Amino acid sequence: MTDQTGTIGSNGWQQLIAAREVYTRSAGVHYDEVLDHVAQRAQSEGSLGKADIGALLLWKRLRADTRWASALMTTADADVRRATAAAMTAVLDASVSRSEAARAGRAALTGLPGFTRGDALASTVLTAAAPGRMAVYDSRAHTALRSLGIPLTHASGRYSRYIAALDHLLTHAPTPADAWTPRDLDIALYCLPPNSAGMDSA
């Protein structure tokens, strides 16, 4: 349950912290190597190419036998890099809020095949572009937010609202979650057991 400020109670945070620890134990130290390597390349090159997106597809375990994947492969890598460079500039812009940066970054990717609808792949690319500021969106994290009493609609601009919700939660996070990035929180949400309702208010 949330309180009047939209933050979650101590029991909710205890469950999130426990869920984050479960991920660390179950995924091990190597699972996120692909994301980390792509993020490092993105920082040095200023953009992500088709090879990077392919690696992120494997990491996120998304299907690649789709029409959009074929269309992305026939798009020039230079065009992909132009879009991802613009997205990267947007999400790294510290002069605006994380949610505004997320909105601009998501908009920069919209013209690429596979990025017109849905936020799973786009959020993964944006997280690789700015791992300290962005977070991965998926349906499990969406469901976990709802179980915590935090609504998130599927209307246009969902990714920006998702980042705003995570940002708000992190503003009120207790130790040790007060040191978390949005990515740490998305991991905890992803690993939160279903139907984790009945959480107390702050």
N, C-alpha and C positions, 0 to 999 in steps of 0.2 A: 504494500500500500504506500501511497505517497502522502506527504503532508501538504499544507496549503501552498507551499512554495514550489511544489513539484519535485522535491527531493525525496529520496527513498529513506526508509528507516534503517536502524542499526542491524536488524535481522536481514534485511535485503542486502546490505553491504557485506555482512558475514557470508552470505551465500555466494555473492559475486567473488569475494576474495578466495573462498574455498574452490569455486569453479575455475578460477585462474590458476590455482595450484594444481588442480586436476590436469589441466592442459599441459602444464610444465612437466608433470610426471608422465603422462601418457604419450605426448608427442615427442618427448626427448629433446635433446639439444640440436638435432640435425634437421628437424622437419621444416623449419623456417629458413633454411639455408638458401633456397631458391629465391624467396622474397628478398632476403638480405643481399644476395649477389646482384639481383636486378636493381635494387635500390642503390647499391654502390655504383653500378654502371651508369644509372640515371644521373646521379650526382656528378660524375666525372664528365658525362657527355651532354648533359642538359636536356635530354629527351629519351624516349623509349622507342625502339624499333619493333618490327614484326617478330624478330627472334625473342625479344624480351617479353612481348605479349604472349607468345607461344609458351614460354617458360612459366609465365603466371597462370596460363590456362591449366597447365599440368599441376601447379601448386594448389590452385583453387579447385581442381578436379571438375572443371567444366567441360562439357562436350565440345569437341572440335569438328564433328562430322555434320556441320550445319551449313545452311546457305550463307549466313553472315561470315562464317570462317573462310569459306571459299572466296567471298567477295573481298574480305580483308587481305587475303593472299594475293589477289590480283590488283590491289592498291599499291602504288609505288611506296617503297619504304621512306622516301624523302617526304611524301605527303603525310604518312603516319607520324614521322618525326616532327613535322611542322605542327601538327595538332597536339602531340604529346608535349612538345616544348612549350606551347602556349598554355596548356593545362598545368604544366610544372611551374611556370612562372606565376600562374594564378594561385596555386595552392601554397606556394612558398612566400607569398606576399604577406609579411608580418604587419603591414600597416592596416589591414582589415581583420575582422573577426574570422575565426576558423570557419564558421558557417558561411560567411560571404565568400571566403576563399574557396570553399567547397562548391558553392554555387557557380562561381566563375570557372573553376577547373572542370566541373561536370559539363558545363556548356561548351567548353573548348573541344571536348571529345565527341560531341553529338554528331558531327558530320562523318565520323568513321563507321564503317560497317561493324555491327556488333555493339555499338554504343548508343544507338538511337533510343532504345527502350531498356528498362531494367538498370539496376545499379550494381549488380554483383561484380561484373568484369570491370566496369568503369571505376568503382571504388577501389578495386585491387590495384589498378594502374595508378590512381591518385595516391594511394597509400605508399606504393613503391616510389613515387615522385617526391613525397613528403612524409616519410615514416614517422616523424615526430609530431605531425599536425593532423594527419588524416587517419581514417579507420576503414576497415573492410565492412561493407554492408552485406547481409544475407538474410534470408527469411527466418533463420533461427534467432539471430540477434533481434530482428523485428518482433518476433513472438515473445522473446525474453523481456524486451522493454514493456510490452503490453502486460505481461505477467507481473511486472513491477508497478503497474498502474500508470505507465507513461504512454499515452497514445501517440501513434505515428501513422498518418494516413498514407495512402498510395498515390495521392494527387501529385501533380507536377511539382518538382522541387524537393522531392522526398529526401534525396541525399543530403542536401543542405540542412533540412530539418533534423535529420538523423544526427549529423555532426553537432548541431546546436543542442540536441538533447544530451549527447555524450558530454559535451563541454559543460553544460549545466550540472550534470551529475558530478563531474570531476571537481567542480568548484566547491562542492560540499563533501568531498570524499574524506573518510577517516584514514588513519594510518593502517596499513601501508599503502592503501590505494591513493593516498594524496600525492604519491610520486608517480602514479600511472600516466601513461600517454593515452590518447584516444584508442590506439591500437591495443593496448593492454585491456582496456574496458571492452572493446569488441570481442576479444578472446574470451573474457569472462562471460559476456552475454551469450556467445556461441555455445559455451560449455555449461551454461546454467540448466539444470534439469528442467524438463517441461513441467508445467503446472506448479511452479514455485510461487504460488499465491499465498495469501495470508501473512504477508510481511507487516511488521509493525511500523508505525510512523515514527519520525524522528522526535 
